[in-house]
Amino acid sequence: MWMSLHMKLTLMSLFLGFLNVNDSTGLGLFSTLQNELCLLDLNISDIRGQSYDNGSNMKGKHQGVQKRLLDENPRAFYTPCGCHSLNLVLCDMTNSCNKAKDFFGVIQRIYTIFAKSTKRWGILKDNVHGLTLKSLSSTRWESRVESVQAIRFQMVEIREALLQVADVDGDSLVRSEAKSLATNELGDFEFLVAIVIWFQILYHVNFVSKYLQSKDMLIDVAIQKIEELISFFEKYRDNGYNDALNSAKEIAIKMDTNPVFPKRREIRKKKHFDENSVESLEVSLTAEESLKVNYFLFIVDQAIVSLRSRFEQFQKYEQTFGFLFDSDRLSSLDDMSLKSSCSRLETALTHNGHSDINGDELYVELKLRRELYVNEKKGPIEILKDLKLFDCYPNAVIAYRILLTIPVTVASAERSFSKLKLLKSYLRSTMLQERLNGLAMISIENALLDKVDYEELIDEFASKNARRTALFK
């Protein structure tokens, strides 16, 4: 098992190397991390932020890496990866409803029937000239929106391709599957409504996910984007279903299908002779109402609940660091509120009787500085730059540096795994650890490499080797 080691230094994330891990438990991973930090002469008590994916061995509350690190250093604030958490929100929505599972099953079946044969893929390319069908993936976050989008906006062309496969393919099972998909699934008005709903949901979630992956993403902006996403779902809950019905009717007209829900046989519960007829009276819903209540509202409510629970840590940061997020918040606080906020931050940054800041001194510094931000709005980075111009705000500088060190996502760091795939392929599996780390660092930190003076580097290398050769002689 490979683990990449990244350290967030001030405002820049640096790649340090890949580690070969034999024990993937929380204890094994933490021991490996601890040993590597010691080798790099980095003190574990200096860590002020940690973030991992949502694996139980990493985020576990009792035996995960984050808990073991917090036991050693409570000031190493833990943040679950924002993009991983968004992906798990989608998983919660899908797994909470059988109809949602069936929907994505149909999406995957459509892709599979074409992807398993070059001939069938050729038929698809002859009919579809825009977006390419994509397979679903549990780890590639964009896969869902890409898979749904390709079918959502090319429904007519994909159905025509399926009908051609049903006519010309020599495999009877494939012919039957293609015909069933073209007539039963793509011709079902309920499926058309579902694909419109899911595209809207996936588009907005993917937009926030992409935003969180920005290299300069800050915790205050991340909190704002998550709140906007929750607000979208709350508004979408009220009017999204009717909009989806209208869009689905337009698609049905283009496909020359009847835009009505199929009438299914009503299953009546057998009543016993002593059963109270009033109490056993069940509300009968139409197919349209049933889809809204048991499908649309179900997954939207699940999304709101999951977003609030999985990003609960963001709200804790809001309570602790919120008054530092921008100059407007700082200026809006009265003296008593500002002083209590500084005291609360001092408590959060205290361990073994030692705190990174002095709350009373921080209060005086911020009170003096906020008067300059009455008529202008500045973010935490701009405020920190202003503070560092002077030597009279030591506590405020430390507070803002810690705020800006708190990680939001590890998604940008995960790009290193794609680098690992490029550097250490099956054709070069004998590469040693030192060379692998060197090549990976050159590839990942290429922005720093561009600043290197090659002539000076070559001269230094040549002089060191010349001295070494002279010593041996």
N, C-alpha and C positions, 0 to 999 in steps of 0.2 A: 504494500500500500504506500502511495506517495502522498506527502503533505507538503504544501507550499508554505513557506514562512515569509510573512510580510510584516513590516513594522511601520506604523504611522508616525512619522517624525514631523513635528510642528504641523504644517499644512500639506505635507507631501508624503505619499505612500511609496515606500521603496521595497523592491523585491530583494530578498536576501538569499534565497536558495530553496531547493527541494530537499526534503528529508525522507529517508526510507524508514517507514514505521512498521514494525512487526506486531505490535499490540495495539489494536484499534479501540480498546476500551477507553473510558474517560480517564482512568488512572494512567494507562499506557501513553495516551496522547499528551496528557499534562506533564508526565515525566520527561518525555522527549522534548517538549517545548521548554521545560525548565532547564534541562541540560544544555540545550542549544543556546538559550539566553546567557547561561553562564560562560559558555565558550566564546560568545561574542562580547563578553564583559558588559552585559546589560543587566541592570538591577531590576528584579521583578517588582520591587516596591515603587519603581518610577512609572509603571504602566498606569495610564489614566483612561484607557478605553480598550475594549475587546469586542470582537464581533465574529460570529461563525454562521454556518448554515444551521438548519433546524434539525439536524440529526440528534438523536437522544444522547449519544455519547459526547456531544458538544454542548448542547443547551440544557442537559439534565439538571433539575433543581437540586438534586442530592449528590449525584456522583459524576455529573458532567464536567467538562473542562472548565466552563465558565464558573461553576460553583467552587471548584478546587482553587481556581485562581482568586476568586473573591475571598475565600478563606485565608489566603496568604496576604491579599491586598484588597480590602473592601473599596478602595477608591478606583479600582479598575472597572469602571462602569460597563456593564454588559448590554449590548444591543443585538437582538436577533436580526439577521440579515433582512433588510426591508424587501428585497426582491424575492428571496426565498419565501418570506411570509406572504407576499402577494400571491405567489404560485400556490401556496397551501390554502389560501382563501378560495381560489378556484377549485381546488381539490375538495374542499369542504362543501362547496355548492354542488358539485357534480355527484359526490357520494351521498348527499342528503336526499336525493330524489331518484327513484328508479327510472323515471322518464328521461331525466338528464343523462343517466348512464346509457340508456337505449339510444339517445340522440347521438352521442359521441361514438357509439358503436357503429351507427350507420355511416357517420363521417369517415371512420377508419375503413369500413367495408368498401366504400366507394374508391378510396385510394388504393386499397389492396388489390382489387380486381383488375385495375389497370397496371399497377406496378409489378405484378408477378409475371408479366409477359411483355416482351418488346413489341410484339405484334399489336397487342391491345393498347400499349402506350402510344404506338404510332397512330392508332385510330383516335385516341384522345387528342393528340397534337394536331390531327387533321381538322378536328372540330373546335378545339379550344385554343385560341391564339393569344390569350391574355395571361392571367394568373395561373401558375402551375399548381397542381394538387400537391399537398404536403401531408406527410404522415404525422400522427399525433405522437407526442413525446412527453414523458412525465418530468424530464429534466430540462428540456429546451423550452423556455417559457413562451417564446413567440409561436410555438408550433400550433397552439389551439386557434389563435386568431388567424394565422395564415391558412390553416386547413379550412376553417369555416368561411373565411373571406372568399377563397377561390370558388367555393360552391355557391355561396350567397349571391354573387354577382355574375355567375355563369351557369345558372341553373338550366336554362334551355339547351345550351350547347352540351353540357355534361349528360343530360338525359338523352340527347340524340346520339352521343357516343355510346352510351350504355345500350340503347336499342340496336345500334349497329353491331356491337359485340354479341348481343343476343341472337342476331341473324347469321353471323359469319363464323363464330367460334366453333371449333370442333368438339370441345368438351361440353357434354350435356349439363354438368354441374355448373360450369361457368355461365352457360347460356341461361339456365334457370335463375342463377343469382343475379345476373345483369338485368334480366327482364323484371325480376321482383323489385330490384332497386329503382328501376326506371318508372314502373307503374304504381307500385304500392307505397314506397317511401317518398320518392320525389313528387309523386302525384298526390300525396296526402297533405291536405291543407294544414293540418296540425303541425306537420314537419316544417312547412313553410313559415308558419308563425314562430316556431321554435328557433329556426335558423336566423330570423331577423332579430329576435330577442338576444340570442347568444352573441351575435356579431356586435351589437351595441354594447353589451356588457364587456366582452373581451377587448374591444377597441379601447374603451376607457381605462380598463385595468392595465393593458399593455402600454398605453401612453404614460401612465404614472410610473410603471416599472422602468421604462426607458429614461424617464426623468430622474429617477432615483439612482440610475447607473452613471450619472454625470460625475466626472472626477472631482469637480468643485462643489458637490452637493453638501449642504449643511443641514444640521438637525432641525433648525427652525423652518427651513424651506420644506424639508421632508414632512414635518408635522402638518404644514399648510396643505401639501398635496394630498396627504391621507384624509384630512378633513374635507377637502374638496371632493374626493372620491366618495366618501360617505354621504356627503350632501347630494351628489349625483344619484346615488342609489335611492335616497329618500324621495327625491323628485321623480325619479324614474318609476318608482313604485306607484305613484299617483296617476301618471299619464302615459307611461311607457307601453302598457298593454294595448291600449286603443291605437296608438301610433303603429305598433307592430302589426295589428290586424289590418290596418289600411295598407301598409307596405306589402304584406303577404298577399292581399287581394290583387295588387298590381302585378306581382310576380305570377300569380295564378292565371291572370288574364293573358299574360305573355305566353304562358305554357299551355293555354287553351284547356285549362282544367276548371272544375267547378269550385269556386271559393267558399265552400261551406264545410262544416265539420261533419264527418261521417256519423250517422246515428247508430249507436251501439245498443245491443240488447240490454235492457235493464234487468239486473239480477235482484230478485226480491227475496228478502229474508223470510224464512219459514217462521210463522208465529204459532205459539202454543195457545191452548184454549184459555188459560188463565192470565195471559199477558195483557197488560194495560195498553189499549190501543192509542191512548193519548201520549203516554210516555215513549212508546215505540215508534211514534211518528217521525219519519226521517225527511229531511229537506231534500227534495229532488232538484239537482242542478242540471242545467243544460250543458252540452258539450263545451260551449264557449266559456260558460261560467266555471265549469270544472277545471278547464285548462288554466284559467286565471288563478283560481283558489289553490289548487293542488300542485301547480307547476310554477307559474310565474311568480306569485307572491311568496311561494315557498323558497325558491332559490334567491330571490332578492332579499328577503328577511334574513336568510342564512348568510348572505354576503355582508350585511350590515353588522350582524352579531360577530362574525369572524373577524372583520376589520377592527372592531373595537376591542376584541379580546387579544388578538395577535399583535396589535400595536399599542397595547396597554403601557409598555415601557416608554413609548414616546410621550405619553401624558405625564408620566413621572418626571421626565426631563423638562417638560413644560413647567411643572410646579417648582423644580429646583433651579433651572437656568432661565426660565421664561423672561425675567426682567432684564436679561442681557441680550435678548434676541435682536433688538433694533433700538435706535435712538428714540423713537416714538414711545415705546413702552417705558423706557427709562425716564423720559420727561413726564409721562403721565402719572407716575407714582408720587404720592405725598411722602413726607419725610418718614412717617411712622411705617408705612408699607415698604419703603426702600430699606429701612434699617432691619425690619423683620426678614426681608428677602436675603439680605447680606448675612444675617445670623444663621438662616437656614442653609445657605450655601456653605458657610464655615463648618457647620455640623456634618454636612455630606462629605466634606473633604478632610475630615478628621479621622486619624487612625493611631492607636497607641499613644493618645495624648498629644499628638502632633498634627497640626493642620497646615494645609498649603497656603492658607490666607488667614488674615485677621479680619473678622467681620466688622468690627468698629472702624478700623482703618479703611476697609473697602467702602464702607458707607460714606466716610468723609471724602474719599477720592471721587466716587461716583456723583456725590452731591455737588462737588465742585465742577466736575466735568459736564454734567448734564445741562448746565446753563448754556453751554455753547451749542446745543443741538435743538434749541427751541424752534427754529425756523427751517431746519433741514432734517431729512431722514437718511440715516446711515445704517448699514448692516454691521454685523459683528466684525467682519474683516476690516472694513473701513475704520471702525472705532478702534480696533487694535493697532492699526497703522498710525492713527493719530496719537494714541497713548504712548507708543514706543518712541515718538519724537522727543518725549520729555522723560526725565528720570524721577519724577515725583508721583508716579502712579504704579508702584510695584505690585500691589495686591490686585488692582484692576487688570494689569497685564497678565498676571497668572490666571485669573478667573476666565478671561477671554481665551487664553491659549488652551485651557482645559476644555472649554466649551467647543472650540473649533477642532479639538482632537477627537471628540466622541464620534465613532464611526456610525454611518447610516446603513451601509450595505457593503458586502464583500464581493459584489458582482463584478466590479471592475478588476478586482484581484483574480477572479476566476478565469480571466482571459489567459492567465499563465498556463492553464491546463491545455489550452489549444496550442500554446507555444511548446509545451512538453510533447504533444503529439507530433509536432513538426520536427522537433529536434531529436527525439528518441523514438524512432520508428522501429518496426520489426527488422529492418535491414541493418540497423545500427544498435542492436540490443547489447553490444559489448562495451558501450561507452561507460567510462568510469564516472563516479560521482563528482569529482572535482571539475572535469571537463564539461559535464552536463550543466552544473551550476554556473560555470563561466559563460557558456553559450547562452543559457537562459537569461542571465543577467544582461548580456549584451543585447539580446533580442527584445526583452521586455523594457529595459531602461534605455532604449535607443535615443531618447531625447537628451539624456545626459551624455551619451556617447558622442553626440554631435558637437559637444562643447570641448571634447578632448583634443589637445594639440598633439597630433600624431608624430611630428618631427621631434618634439621634446620627449615623447614617450619612447621612440626608437633610440634616441641618444642615451636616455637613462638605462634602457635595457642593454644596449651595447656596452656601456661603461661598467655595469654590474657584472656582465659576463666576462669582460676583459680583466677585471680585478680578480674574479674567481679563477680564471685560467692562469693568471700570474702567480696566484697563491699555490696552485697545484705544481707549477714548474719549480 
